[in-house]
Amino acid sequence: MSLMIGVSGIRGLINETLTPELALRAGEAYGTFLGGGRLVLGRDSRPSGELFMDALEAGLLATGCEVTRVGIAMTPTVGHAIRTGGFDGGAIITASHNPAQWNGIKFLDERGVAPDPNKAGRIRELLQAANPTRITSGFQPVTRDRDAGRRHMQAVLDAIEVDLAPLRGAKIVLDSVNGAGCEFGRQFLESVGCEVIHLNGTPDGNFAHTPEPIAENLTDLCAAVRKHSAAAGFAQDPDADRLAIVDGDGTFIGEEYTLALSVASVLARRPGPVAANLSTSRLIDAIAARYHVPVIRTAVGEANVATGMLEHNAVLGGEGNGGVIDPRISWVRDSLSAMSFVLQAMAATGHPISALVDDLPRYAMIKEKFECPRERIDAATGKVAEAFASEKLSTVDGTRVDFDAGWVHVRASNTEPIIRIMAEAEDEPTARDLIDRVKAASGLDSAGS
């Protein structure tokens, strides 16, 4: 299956499963759902973005929407523009971390966050019904906003709570993977006084490497940090909502540490509830325990995390894939906010990233993924829940089992036609044993991995 329609929007293979006709119908479906309204429309830097943005825009206009284009923009920029501009929603043409042959459509509601599962389900029903509510008069001209990125960046700068003077002149290597974060990722770091060595800084969508910001794709970033004796390396994904970190030794510290370091940074100044999804490391729980604040666990997907944050008045939230949500800025993950929190932690403590990581507990996490039919995934998660009924379970999103030795989470991806299995424990052999136990109970050990 190479077309995904779910809580994270629509993703498909360019001009195979994701076509201009589908984008047009998606625009009509969302416009019908909203009954018209003022919307923000942006895209990441993929060369096919203009094609799908034009088609989506046509569908929105046909149903009476008033569209403001922000051009190539980070997903959090679109979210910030919606929230601060009083818009009724918006959309961004992006496939996030997916490879270059993919593109997608991500809808945002009036809060600037992905629609909740009920709203997403209704939009999908309207898309499948293909019976939009079109207007015949009263069309509004498309307007353009070329300042949205700067306003978003300035909001993050204005939210800084720590004097960053100790970091003036510090070298930071930034890998923007030729994505939407190129311009304002660099400008943000320069604005706080850092010297930026910019890798893949042209926003043309011709990704210099596989775009997901994980260890195997960031070897050039690690090498550049060592070459330039930089204080840190930061890696964005194509729509710049995720951030991965390399320490001053040129070591990729793991995507789970982006949220962990951000939580530690914020709670040191403003203790309060934090939210994370069920697949995020218990590093978050350990940090929260230091400040005697609760952790709200949600289903995977930033819309679910944002809902948990809103319900519990969380000071920060995010996901273990490098996504950090600062509720003061927007309700979507934001690589600029993540950079800001890490820099503030470094400046406030005087410690390099490696020392900040060493101050946190050490856990071993194993993440597996492989293609698997959806019906088999659903059956497997049910078997896991049945087999480990005596343990602490959550079936909010697939099945998560908390053992004394660690936890395992088995679920279907929101963004790719795959199953994800994650385990975390005190050491890797224990985490591997937990995965093997869960696979054996579910039948997934014969699915291939």
N, C-alpha and C positions, 0 to 999 in steps of 0.2 A: 504494500500500500504506500503510494507516494503522494497522496494528498491528505493533509491533516486539517481537520476542522474541529476546534475545541475551545476550551477556556482561554488558550493563548492565541486565538485567532485562526487564521488560515495560512497554511504553508504548503507549497507544492513545487514540482519541477517546472522550470520556466518553459512556457508554451507546450508543455506536455499535459501535466495535470493542473497547473495554474496557468490559465489563459486570460487574455483581455476580456473575453465574454464572461468568464467567471468573476473577474474583478468588477465588471459593470453590474452584474447581478448582485454582487456583495454590497456595492454601494447603494443599489436600490433597496436591498433588504434592510440595511442599517438606517437609511433615510426613512423608510416606511416605519421601522421600529420607533424611531424618534418622532415621527410626524413632522419632519422638517427641523429647522433650528440652525444655529450658528456653529460651525465645525472648523477645527484646525486640521490641516492635512500636510504631512511631511513624508520624507522618505530617507532611507539610508543611501549609501553611495553606489549601490549595485547599478551597473549600466542599464539593466532592464527596469529600473525604478520609475523612470519617467513614463514609460509605456503603461505600467500598471496604475500609476497615479492618475494619468489622464482618464483611464477607463473607470477607475473607482470614482473619480470626481464627476464624471458624466452621470453615473448612477445616482450620486448624492444630489446633484443639481436637478435631475429629472424628478426627484421626489420632494423638491421644494426647499432643499437645504441651502444655506448661505456659507460658502467655503472661503477660508483664509489659508493660503498656501504659505508654508515657511521654508520650502525647498529642502535641500539636504540638511537634516537635523537629527540630533540624538533623540532617542525615544524619551528620555527625561525632559528634554527641551520641549517636546510637544506636550507632555504631561504638565509641565510648569505653565506653558502658555494657556492651556485650557483652564487650569485652576485660577490663575491670576487674571485672566481676561473675561471670566464669566461666560465661557462658551458652554454649549450644550453637549459637547463631546468632540471626538476627533478620531483620526486614524493615521497610522504610519505604515508605509510600504517597507517592510523589512522581513528578512528571514533570520534575524538575530545572528546566532553563531553558526547557522547551517552553512554548508559549502556553497561555492559560487553558482552552482547550477540550480539552486533554490532561490525563491523569493516568497514573499508572503504579505498578509494584510493583518495588522493588529489594530483592533478598535479600542478606543478609550471612552469612558463615560464622562459625565459632567464633572466628576472629581479628578479627572485625568488619570484614571486607573482602568485596567482591563475590566470589562463587565463581569459581574459575578456569574456563577454557573447557570442560574435561572435566566438571567438576561442573555447570556451567550446561547443558551438552548433555544430561546425564542428567536434570536437573530438567525440561528441555523435553520429553524423551521421556516422562516420567511424566505431564506435563500433557497431552500429546497422546493417551496411552494411556487416560487417564480411568478408571483402575482402581485407586483408592487403597486403602491398607491402613487400614481404619477400626476403631476400638475400640468396644466395647459397654459397657464399664464402666471405672472408674478415672479418670473425668474430673477435672481439676484446676480450681479456681476461678481466674478472671482476677484478677491483682493490678495495682496501679497504683503507679508510681514518679514522683512529682512533683518529684524533686530531681535528676534526671539532667542537666538543662541546667546547673544551678549547679555540679555536680561537674565537668562537662566544662570549663566556663569557669574554674573554680579550678585545674584541672590545667594549663591554658594559662598562667594567671597565675603558677603555681608554677614553670613552666619558663623564665620570663624570666631572662636571664643578664646583662642590662645595666641600669644605673641609669637609669630613665626620668624622673628628676627634671627634666632640662632641658625635658621636654615638658609639665610640669604647667601647666595652663591653656591649652594650645594648642587651637585650635578645629579640630575634625574634623567634616566633613559626612558623615553615614552614610545611604546609601540602601538600605533593607532590602526594597524592592519589595513590601511587605505580605506578606512570607514568614516562614519559620520562624526566621530570624535576628533578628527584631525585638527581642525581649526581651534576649537575652544578647549580641547585638552591641553594643547600647547600653551594657549594664551593664559589659561588658569595657572599653570605652573610658573610661567614667567611673571604673572601678576603678583605672586607671593614671593618672588625674588629668587627662584631657582634657575639654574642654568640647564637648559633642556637639550639633550641629544635626542633628536626625533627620528625614529625608524618608521618607515612606511607611512609617511606623513602627507601623501597626496590623496585626497578623497575621491578617487576614481573607481573604487570598487574592484580593482584588479588586485585581489588579495595576494600579498607576497608569500603567504603561507596559509595553511588550513586555519580558518579564522577562529575556531573555538580556543579561548585563552587557557589552555591546559599545558602541562609540562612538555609533552613531546612536540608542541607547536611553538615553543618559546626559547629554543636553544640559541637563536641569534640574539635575543634580548639578554639572556644570561651572559653570553660572551661579551656583549657590548658593555654591560655593567662592569665586568672585570677589566675590559680594555680601558675604559674611561675612569676607573676608580670612583664610580658613582655611588651615591648614598642609597639609591634604590632604583629599581626598574618597575614600571607600571605598564600593563598591557590591557587595552580595551578590546571589546569585540565590535563587530561592524556597526551596531546601533548604539554602542557606548553606554549600555546599561550595566555591563559587568566589568569588573576590574580584577586582574590577577597581579600578584606582587612577587618581585624578585628582591632578595635582600642585598646588602652591600657587598657580600661575598660572591654574588652572582648565582645564588641558590634560589630556585623556585620554591617558595615556602608552602605551596598548596592553596588551592582556591578557597578552602574552608577558612583560612586565616584572614581573608579580607573582611568578612563580617565579624569575626572574633576580635580582631584588632580595633575595628570601628566601635564595637560594643564596649570594649575596655576603655577606649578613648572617651566616649560619651558618658558612660556611667561614672567615671572619675570626676566629672563636673556636674552631671544632672542625673542622679539615680532615679530610675523609674522602670516600669515594665518594658520588656523587649519581646519581640515576636520573631519566630523563625519557623520554617516548615519542618515536617516530620523527617526529612532526609538530611537535615543540617546537623553538624557535629554537636556533641554534648559539651564541647568547649564553651558554648554559649551558656549552658547551665552552670558550669563551673565559675565563669566570670560573674554571672548574675548572683550566684550564692555569696560572693565576696561582698556584694552591696545589698544583700537581703531583699532582692527584687524578684518578681516572678518572671518566668518564661512562658509565653503563650505559643503553643505548637499548633500549626495549621496544616491543611493539605498543601501540596506543592503547587506553586503558581503565585505570582506576585499579587494577583487580585485577592487570593485567599489570605495571604500575609497582610495585605493592606486592610482587609476587613477585620482581621484579628487586632491589628494596631488601633483601628478606629474604635472598636468595641471596648478595648482595655486602656485606651489613652497611652499607648506605648510611646517611649521617647525615641525608639529606633526599631527597625525591623529589617528583614532580608532573608536571603537564602544562601546556602553553602556553595553556590556556584560562582561566588564573587559578586553577588548582588546586594546592595545596601540601599535601604529606603530611609531617607530623612524626612519626617512628616512636615518639617518646616519649609521644605523646598517643593516636593511633589510626592505623589503616592506610587511612583514607579521607581525601580532600581536606577541608580545614578552613579556612574563612574567618577564624576567630579566630586560628589559628596564623599565617596569612598577615599579618593585621594586626599581630600581635606582632612578627614578624621585620622588617617595614618600619619600625615605630616604633623597634625596637632599633637598626636601621641609622642612622636619623636621630639618635637620642640619642648613639650611640657616636661618630659622626663630626662631629656638629654641623652637618651639611649638610641642606638641604632636598631633597625628592624630585627636583626638577629637576637638582640637582647630582649626586645619586647616579646618575641616568640618564645624565647627560653623561659620567660616569666609565666607562661601558660602551661597547663597540664599537657602531657604528651599522650595522644591516642593514635592508634593505627586504624585507618579507614581504607576499605577496599570497595571500589565501584566497578560494577560490571554492567554491560549492556549488550543485547543481541536481538536480532529480529525474531519476532514471535507473533503469531496470529492473535488478535485481540481476544477472541473467545478462549484461547488457551491461557492467556494471561489471567482473565477473570476466574477461570477454573482453578488456576494455580494459587492465586491469592486466597481463594476460599479454602483450599486444602491446607494452606499454611495456617490460617486461622483455626481450622478444626484440629490440626495436629498439635498446636501449641496453645490450646484453650486455657491451660492452667497457668500460663505466663501472662504478663501484662501486655495487652493487645490494644492496637488502634486500627480500626478499619475505615477511618475517614477517607483515606486515599490509598487504595491497595490494602496491604497488611503490613503493619510494623509490629515486631515482637521485641519486647525488652526482656532480656535474660539478666541474670546476676552478672554474667561476664561481659555483657555488651548488648547491642541491638542490631536487628536486621530489618530492612525495609524493602518490600517487593511491590512494584507498581508499574503501570503502563506510563510511558512518556506522554507528556502533553504536546510535544513538539515534533516527535519523530515516531515512525512505526516500529518501535522497539520496546522491550521490557528492560527495566532498570532494577538491579539488585545492589543494595548497599549494606555494608556492615561496618561497625566500629567497635573496637575493644581496646584493652590495654596494650596488646601487641598484635602483630600481623598473623602469627599462627592461630591465635584465638579467633580473630576476625574471620580467617579463612575457614576454620572449623564451623563457625556459626553459619556462614554462607552454605557450606556443604550440607549441613544438617537441614537447612531450610530447603535447599534444592531437592534433597532426597525425599523430603516429606511432600513436596509439591509436584514431583515429576519433571521439574525443570532441568535436572541433571542430565536428561537425555535430549534436551533442546539444543544443546551446543552453546558455547559461550566464547 
